[in-house]
Amino acid sequence: MMEIIICIISKMEKVMSAVVQLTMTRFAPKTHIHTT
């Protein structure tokens, strides 16, 4: 049961990080800072 929760949390973190990158690039198009 804990493994499923950890897997979901890791997937959500990846999705949130992608959303943050998209929002940052969309709201701040002048600053092209690619943080990998």
C-alpha positions in Angstrom: 0.0 0.0 0.0 2.8 2.4 0.9 4.5 1.7 -2.4 1.5 2.8 -4.4 1.3 6.1 -2.4 5.0 6.7 -2.9 4.6 6.1 -6.7 1.7 8.5 -6.9 3.6 11.2 -4.9 6.6 10.8 -7.2 4.4 11.1 -10.3 2.6 14.2 -8.9 5.9 15.8 -8.1 7.0 15.3 -11.7 3.7 16.7 -13.0 3.9 19.7 -10.7 7.5 20.5 -11.7 6.5 20.4 -15.4 3.5 22.6 -14.7 5.7 25.1 -12.8 8.2 25.2 -15.7 5.4 25.8 -18.2 3.8 28.6 -16.1 7.1 30.2 -15.5 8.0 30.2 -19.2 4.5 31.4 -20.1 4.3 34.2 -17.6 7.9 35.3 -18.0 8.8 34.9 -21.7 11.5 37.5 -21.5 13.6 35.5 -19.0 14.7 32.3 -20.8 16.2 30.5 -17.8 16.3 26.7 -18.3 16.7 25.1 -14.9 17.2 21.4 -15.3 
